[in-house]
Amino acid sequence: MKQTLCSVASNVEVMPGIHLMWIEAPNIACSVLPGQFITVRCGDFTLRRPFSVHQVSSREIALLLTVAGKGTLWLSQRQTSERIDILGPLGKGFSIEPESRNLLLVAGGIGIAPLVLLMQYASSQHQITLIHGASTAAQLYPSAMPKTGPSSAGKKRSKLSPLPKGVQFIPVTEDGSMGKKGMATDILPDFLDWADQVYACGPVDMYKAMAEMSLRAKRSNLKLTKCQVSLEVRMGCGFGACYGCTINTKKGLKQLCHDGPVFELDDIILQEVRI
Ligand SMILES: Cc1cc2nc3c(=O)[nH]c(=O)nc-3n(C[C@H](O)[C@H](O)[C@H](O)COP(=O)(O)OP(=O)(O)OC[C@H]3O[C@@H](n4cnc5c(N)ncnc54)[C@H](O)[C@@H]3O)c2cc1C
């Protein structure tokens, strides 16, 4: 973990209200693992804001950030060459069992952010299926979408790397404007037999639906697929000093920033998770 002033290499709105920001951070780029995060000092706010690392190149890391409030608005307005204060890599990320071959990734909305780095790391050795659920087609991860000519949207996409070759991308939208209509969790059961491990990032309600599925499978003595999820709660220091992000789990109290943000879904007491 290192605190550094880094230059913004580019900052583009790639989906409505969602920015892709590349930052020159070679030390983090060479050491970060999928599911880990950084914190960014956003203007005058005392509390740094946490963001998953979304992609890496040899000298840069990318964040995929949604404008949620004043801190993220400030960050979304940074220009190329401006310097920002970042700290990381932080937390414990996703892990892949040595015997796992087929990985099922389930993203709800902006939850796609850490899963793209997992794909970047795992795609050469594993079969990957990615289900991305969003409210409407415009909120689906653009680099997976067919490109429709030299529009401005096409230009914006050029900063997002395409999904690794061989990844099966399954879009799901709540309004049915692209892919299947419904929620990501509606089609998840179709892939559970295939998957050796499941990785998810999305809202708590998505995790509740997944936990229900797991419970039903347990009751019916069906195959149980291990599932790791990246959890988001409000965070204080980001490195285990303030206990501000402590959550209660079946294995006792855990600090999200230090023991997570990735946990086994089965270990989380979802009813007690508050953002
Ligand atoms: C480990 C971790 C990784 C994250 N990765 C990403 C990412 O890759 N991309 C991304 O866009 N966001 C990510 N977030 C959420 C992001 O940190 C918050 O959206 C951000 O801190 C909000 O700051 P703000 O000042 O703009 O909003 P605030 O004014 O602080 O809050 C505005 C709204 O955002 C909600 N919010 C605040 N903090 C969080 C939080 N931690 N999680 C969810 N909602 C929150 C508030 O409840 C409120 O509704 C992550 C959070 C965590 C804990």
The ligand as an SDF file (V2000), in Angstrom:
LIG
                    3D

 53 58  0  0  0  0  0  0  0  0999 V2000
  -14.5540   -1.5340   -1.9400 C   0  0  0  0  0  0  0  0  0  0  0  0
  -15.3750   -0.5570   -2.7480 C   0  0  0  0  0  0  0  0  0  0  0  0
  -15.1920   -0.4890   -4.1220 C   0  0  0  0  0  0  0  0  0  0  0  0
  -15.9470    0.4140   -4.8770 C   0  0  0  0  0  0  0  0  0  0  0  0
  -15.7430    0.4410   -6.2120 N   0  0  0  0  0  0  0  0  0  0  0  0
  -16.4420    1.3020   -6.9730 C   0  0  0  0  0  0  0  0  0  0  0  0
  -16.2180    1.3600   -8.3880 C   0  0  0  0  0  0  0  0  0  0  0  0
  -15.4050    0.6270   -8.9490 O   0  0  0  0  0  0  0  0  0  0  0  0
  -16.9380    2.2600   -9.0890 N   0  0  0  0  0  0  0  0  0  0  0  0
  -17.8590    3.0840   -8.4930 C   0  0  0  0  0  0  0  0  0  0  0  0
  -18.4770    3.8810   -9.1900 O   0  0  0  0  0  0  0  0  0  0  0  0
  -18.0930    3.0390   -7.1640 N   0  0  0  0  0  0  0  0  0  0  0  0
  -17.4070    2.1890   -6.3810 C   0  0  0  0  0  0  0  0  0  0  0  0
  -17.6240    2.1630   -5.0410 N   0  0  0  0  0  0  0  0  0  0  0  0
  -18.6230    3.0910   -4.4540 C   0  0  0  0  0  0  0  0  0  0  0  0
  -17.9860    4.4790   -4.3130 C   0  0  0  0  0  0  0  0  0  0  0  0
  -16.9310    4.4160   -3.3740 O   0  0  0  0  0  0  0  0  0  0  0  0
  -19.0590    5.4800   -3.8100 C   0  0  0  0  0  0  0  0  0  0  0  0
  -20.0150    5.6590   -4.8230 O   0  0  0  0  0  0  0  0  0  0  0  0
  -18.4140    6.8080   -3.5020 C   0  0  0  0  0  0  0  0  0  0  0  0
  -17.6150    6.7080   -2.3460 O   0  0  0  0  0  0  0  0  0  0  0  0
  -19.4980    7.8620   -3.2750 C   0  0  0  0  0  0  0  0  0  0  0  0
  -18.8360    9.0770   -2.9520 O   0  0  0  0  0  0  0  0  0  0  0  0
  -19.5440   10.4680   -3.2160 P   0  0  0  0  0  0  0  0  0  0  0  0
  -18.8270   11.4970   -2.4260 O   0  0  0  0  0  0  0  0  0  0  0  0
  -19.6690   10.7310   -4.6710 O   0  0  0  0  0  0  0  0  0  0  0  0
  -21.0100   10.2350   -2.6900 O   0  0  0  0  0  0  0  0  0  0  0  0
  -21.5930   10.5390   -1.2570 P   0  0  0  0  0  0  0  0  0  0  0  0
  -22.0800   11.9580   -1.2500 O   0  0  0  0  0  0  0  0  0  0  0  0
  -20.6800   10.0940   -0.1710 O   0  0  0  0  0  0  0  0  0  0  0  0
  -22.8500    9.5700   -1.3280 O   0  0  0  0  0  0  0  0  0  0  0  0
  -23.7620    9.6520   -2.4340 C   0  0  0  0  0  0  0  0  0  0  0  0
  -24.5260    8.3570   -2.5740 C   0  0  0  0  0  0  0  0  0  0  0  0
  -23.6330    7.2600   -2.7960 O   0  0  0  0  0  0  0  0  0  0  0  0
  -23.8510    6.2460   -1.8210 C   0  0  0  0  0  0  0  0  0  0  0  0
  -22.5600    5.6760   -1.3880 N   0  0  0  0  0  0  0  0  0  0  0  0
  -21.6330    6.2760   -0.6360 C   0  0  0  0  0  0  0  0  0  0  0  0
  -20.6200    5.4380   -0.3660 N   0  0  0  0  0  0  0  0  0  0  0  0
  -20.9290    4.2800   -0.9830 C   0  0  0  0  0  0  0  0  0  0  0  0
  -20.3100    3.0280   -1.0600 C   0  0  0  0  0  0  0  0  0  0  0  0
  -19.1620    2.7760   -0.4370 N   0  0  0  0  0  0  0  0  0  0  0  0
  -20.8970    2.0760   -1.8020 N   0  0  0  0  0  0  0  0  0  0  0  0
  -22.0650    2.3100   -2.4170 C   0  0  0  0  0  0  0  0  0  0  0  0
  -22.7190    3.4730   -2.3710 N   0  0  0  0  0  0  0  0  0  0  0  0
  -22.1610    4.4370   -1.6520 C   0  0  0  0  0  0  0  0  0  0  0  0
  -24.5190    6.9480   -0.6570 C   0  0  0  0  0  0  0  0  0  0  0  0
  -25.3160    6.0520    0.0900 O   0  0  0  0  0  0  0  0  0  0  0  0
  -25.3350    8.0040   -1.3220 C   0  0  0  0  0  0  0  0  0  0  0  0
  -26.5730    7.5030   -1.7540 O   0  0  0  0  0  0  0  0  0  0  0  0
  -16.8990    1.2660   -4.2540 C   0  0  0  0  0  0  0  0  0  0  0  0
  -17.0940    1.1900   -2.8610 C   0  0  0  0  0  0  0  0  0  0  0  0
  -16.3460    0.2880   -2.1290 C   0  0  0  0  0  0  0  0  0  0  0  0
  -16.5550    0.2070   -0.6400 C   0  0  0  0  0  0  0  0  0  0  0  0
  1  2  1  0
  2  3  1  0
  2 52  2  0
  3  4  2  0
  4  5  1  0
  4 50  1  0
  5  6  2  0
  6  7  1  0
  6 13  1  0
  7  8  2  0
  7  9  1  0
  9 10  1  0
 10 11  2  0
 10 12  1  0
 12 13  2  0
 13 14  1  0
 14 15  1  0
 14 50  1  0
 15 16  1  0
 16 17  1  0
 16 18  1  0
 18 19  1  0
 18 20  1  0
 20 21  1  0
 20 22  1  0
 22 23  1  0
 23 24  1  0
 24 25  2  0
 24 26  1  0
 24 27  1  0
 27 28  1  0
 28 29  2  0
 28 30  1  0
 28 31  1  0
 31 32  1  0
 32 33  1  0
 33 34  1  0
 33 48  1  0
 34 35  1  0
 35 36  1  0
 35 46  1  0
 36 37  1  0
 36 45  1  0
 37 38  2  0
 38 39  1  0
 39 40  1  0
 39 45  2  0
 40 41  1  0
 40 42  2  0
 42 43  1  0
 43 44  2  0
 44 45  1  0
 46 47  1  0
 46 48  1  0
 48 49  1  0
 50 51  2  0
 51 52  1  0
 52 53  1  0
M  END
$$$$
